[in-house]
Amino acid sequence: MPYDPSDYPPFAVTVDLVVLTVRRHALCALTVRRGEQPFQGRWALPGGFVRPDEDLSQAAARELAEETGLTAHEPSEPAQGHGAHLEQLATYGDPKRDPRMRVVSVAHLALAPDLPAPRPGGDANSARWAPVEELLAQGGCGRDGEPVAPLAFDHAQILADGVERARSKIEYSSLATAFCPPEFTVGELRRVYEAVWGVALDPRNFHRKVTGTPGFLVPTGGTTTRQGGRPAQLFRAGGATLLNPPMLRPEV
């Protein structure tokens, strides 16, 4: 069958970002309130259209910088200090996902330590960090008892996929350190696992596992009392990217 351009209407490519951090011991995602149609006034994941001169990773890195001020690290690099771990998540192409036109979105997952209050950009008129459990409630109620409106577009599904990716990857990789500052305690790392998995972990067992996993943590020689109590030993991420044995998620 000969190719006829009229059989293929115009379509666009966007990038959407699942930006996760841990704030007040809760896994939170960055959301923006849309200032334009469609879904004006609804909360959505940050993102935007891919520019003609960009590839997908460049577009995702640009959107991340515009929304958070962070630079992106490659997935194989540790996300410590002033940058964020950024990796491609999945592609979403339901013909009806965007009422404006056919839009294919290539979603990306970004992880970073406790981040400051976000600033809105593009077509967003406000931005916030929101607990993942509230965003995924889909018609339920948040911690304050107020109803939680669904996210715009298919962003609830994208967010759920991003959260599950993070939960799975911290089992077998050192990705959990992407939520930590350059130097951290075992207790701080444990609270990351607890926030991402949504479960309480036994402190002694956790300490034994993470300090006994080759290449996972490296002592810095320093201590801190920022968590209160006795001085706690400080660590940094080691060179291991895969954990052996893995940190298996408890069954709930």
Secondary structure, DSSP 4 states (H G I P E B T S, - for coil): ----GGGS--EEEEEEEEEEEEETTEEEEEEEEE-SSSSTT-EE--EEEPPTT--HHHHHHHHHHHHH-PEEEPTTS---TTEEEEEEEEEE--TTSSSSSEEEEEEEEEE-SS-------TTEEEEEEEEHHHHTTSSSB-TTS-B-PPPSTTHHHHHHHHHHHHHHHHHHBSGGGGGS-SSB-HHHHHHHHHHHHTS---HHHHHHHHHHSTTTEEEEEEEE-TTSSS-EEEEEE-S-SB-SS--PPPP-
